[in-house]
């Protein structure tokens, strides 16, 4: 039995080292620039792509703020940034930004069944931003960020806010790449 276990362990280590060596040999391609329309746009219509009620999923509060929390928070962040003129109609916009939040059922079921001492941190859900050209209806860019689940509601709030801040930060780096960071 020991020999069999040893053989399996050696085989797995050999496989892992081969995969690691292959990954090191293949350099990452250089980042592709974002579509110029992202930086050239002056006006944006923010669309609420929906999501579930973050307060009532699986009979407990995920994060406060109801089903429009994602939209409200993104809208406030964009207004605070001041980079784009936020318009009330897609007809008057250079870009449409659709923001949404989808809950991961498997992550929440794991979260609901965890004890407070559990070390598993499931994904609570994902914030997704889709940037659309209103003239062609073509998706120009998509940003997805996962919000980690947590046992305590306050930590879920922090994780949701951190995910939203990451989405906004990634958008800023796409639009204003001179900040030095790669998207």
Order of alpha helices (4+ residues) and beta strands (2+ residues): alpha-alpha-beta-alpha-beta-beta-alpha-beta-beta-alpha
